[in-house]
Amino acid sequence: MGDAIFQFVVFGLIILGSISFTLFIRRLLVNASYKNQRLYNIEQKLDAIIEKMEKDK
């Protein structure tokens, strides 16, 4: 009886670890995508500012 409970606990911990690792990797990918989009938007704004400054010269 005790061996079966131990096996269920170990199996449950393995499943829990796998799920948490998957969610961690997913969060990293989502955050990286969001940061890349923000950097792209900042670059576009800087390009627009540079163009306006060149026109003013």
C-alpha atoms as one frame of an Amber mdcrd trajectory, in Angstrom:
protein
   0.000   0.000   0.000   2.766   2.413   0.947   4.658   1.665  -2.267   1.641
   2.546  -4.409   1.166   5.872  -2.626   4.866   6.666  -3.070   4.656   5.871
  -6.782   1.590   8.103  -7.188   3.353  10.954  -5.395   6.495  10.595  -7.535
   4.432  10.336 -10.717   2.417  13.402  -9.706   5.595  15.385  -9.029   6.984
  14.407 -12.432   3.778  15.543 -14.144   3.728  18.785 -12.143   7.372  19.475
 -13.002   6.745  18.875 -16.699   3.753  21.209 -16.758   5.550  23.969 -14.864
   8.601  23.699 -17.150   6.382  23.911 -20.233   4.586  26.985 -18.890   7.924
  28.594 -17.986   9.277  28.136 -21.523   5.999  29.433 -22.975   6.207  32.554
 -20.808   9.785  33.167 -21.920   8.788  32.935 -25.573   5.815  35.272 -25.134
   7.918  37.850 -23.282  10.669  37.666 -25.908   8.123  38.252 -28.653   6.669
  41.233 -26.780  10.131  42.746 -26.258  11.002  42.317 -29.939   7.794  44.100
 -30.935   8.529  46.988 -28.539  12.062  47.346 -29.920  10.728  47.394 -33.468
   8.246  50.147 -32.565  10.970  52.202 -30.879  13.208  51.839 -33.945  10.392
  53.065 -36.202   9.808  56.103 -34.003  13.512  56.908 -33.937  13.681  56.635
 -37.724  10.771  59.072 -38.024  12.496  61.525 -35.653  15.755  61.289 -37.603
  13.933  61.935 -40.883  12.231  65.034 -39.439  15.526  66.348 -38.106  17.189
  65.852 -41.496  14.352  67.728 -43.223  14.749  70.639 -40.783  18.441  71.008
 -41.643
